[in-house]
Amino acid sequence: MPTHTLLTAAQLAADVTITPGAVLGTIGTAGAALSITTYLAVGISGKGRIKIDKENVPPVGFTAGYLYSLTTSLWTTPRDVTTAMVSTLQSTPQLGGTIGPAAIGLSIIFVIYGIKPRPWLSAALSISLFTVATITGGIWNVPSVVLGAIFGGLLGIHP
């Protein structure tokens, strides 16, 4: 008769170590940016098991913008483009007055939620919205602080 060893849950748990802030293991900032981008692209296409409803695209895009802000190189492109856009709008007197970053953020929100849902446009604008919120500051940074706590505490992804 073969000898089988039955492992109890306590024995299995004793062999498992989870580093605080790294529940899924090592992801890294660029890895997190890649993962959220993949999730966004696959979810928007909706042709597989992962589907992101049109109304849920903006929060996922905003989260992608947050993760992009933690990285360097390729991933900084959305931030750099958005920063240049905000700077240009703020320094163009021909527009008839001051356009603050909060006005730009509100305009982005109105487009995201005010037009017929277009997931790819919503994703791009939501990614940009994160940068605008960071530039604006104040209450606009609350979602960033919440995301930082979640990603820092749960996954060990820190700025």
N, C-alpha and C positions, 0 to 999 in steps of 0.2 A: 504494500500500500504506500503510495507516494506521500511524502511528508510536506504538508503545506503550512506556511507560516501566515497566520492572520495578524495583520497589523491593525492596531487600534487607531482611532482618530488622534489620540494623544501622541502616539509614537510617530505618526505621519507629521503632525503639527510640530513636533520637536525637531524634525529634519528640515522644515521649511523656515527660511529666514526672509523676512521682508524688511528691506531698508526703509526707514521712515522717509516719506516723500518720494518713494519710487515703487509704488504698488505694482506697476506693470514692468518693472525693470528699467534699464537705461534707455531713454528715448532721445534726450537731447533737444535743444531748441530747434535746430534745422529738421530733425526727425519729426518733431511735433508739427512744424509748419508743413512738412511733406505729408504727414498723415491727415491733417485737417483739410489740406487741398485735395487729396485723393478722395476723402469722404465727401467733400463738397461736389467735386466733379462727378463721382459715381452716383451720388444721391440725387443730383439735379437731373442727370440723364434718366434715372428711374427705370432703367431697362433690366436691372437685376433685383436682388433681394433688398438692397439698400435704396431707400427712397426718402427724399427730403421734400415734405410738402412745401408748396410755394410760400406759405406764410412763415415757415420756419427757416427759410434761406437767409434772411437778414441776420438773425442771431448767430448762425453758423459762420457767415461771412465776417461779421464783427469779431468773432472769436479768432478767425484766421488772421484778421488784421492785427489782433493782439499778439498772436504767436509770431507773425512776421516782424513785429517791432522788436522782438527779442533776439533776432538773428542778424546776420551780416550777409554781404555779397548779394546773390541773386534775389533773395527774399526781401531786400530793402527797396526794391523797385517800386512797389505800390506806395510805400511811405514817401519815397523821394518825389514821385510824380505828384502825389497829393499835396505835399508840402510846397512844391513849386507852384501848383495851381492856387493854393490859398494865398501864398505870397504875392502872386501876380494880381489876384482879385483885390487884395488889400492895398496894393500900391498903384492902382489905375484910377487916377482922378477923373478920367473921361466918363466913368460910370456914374458920376454925379454925387459923390459923397463917400462916406466910409462904409466899407463892407467888412464887418467883423467876422471872425471864424465861426461864431455861434450862428450867424445868419447863413453861412455856407452849410453848416451842419443841419440846420432846420430845413434848408432847401433840399438837401440830400434825403432827409427823412420824408419830406413831402413827395418827392419823386418816387422813392421806394414804395411807400404805402398809398400814394395817391393815384398811380397809374395801374392799368391792368397788369397783374403780376407777370413779370418776365424774369424767371429765375436767374439767368446769367447776368442780366443788368443789375438785379437786386444784389447778387453776390459781389459784383465789382464795386458797386456803390457802398455796400456795407463794409467791405474791406477798407475803402477810402474813409468811411465815416469814423473808423477807429482813430486814424491819424488826425482828422479834424477835431475829434473829441479831445485828444491829447493836447493839441495846440490850444484849444479853447480853455481847457482847465475847468476848475470849479466842479459843479455837479455833473458835468460831462465826463469826469474821470471816475465816477462811482462804478460803472460797469467794469472799468479797467482794474480797479482795486479788487472787486469781487473775483474777476477772472484770475488775477494774480494770486489770490488766496487759494483758489481751487487748484490751479495748475502748480503752484509752489508746494502746497501742503500734500496734495494727493499724488502728483507725478514728479515732483522734484524739479520742475522747470522754473527757473528763476531768471529775472533780468540780469 
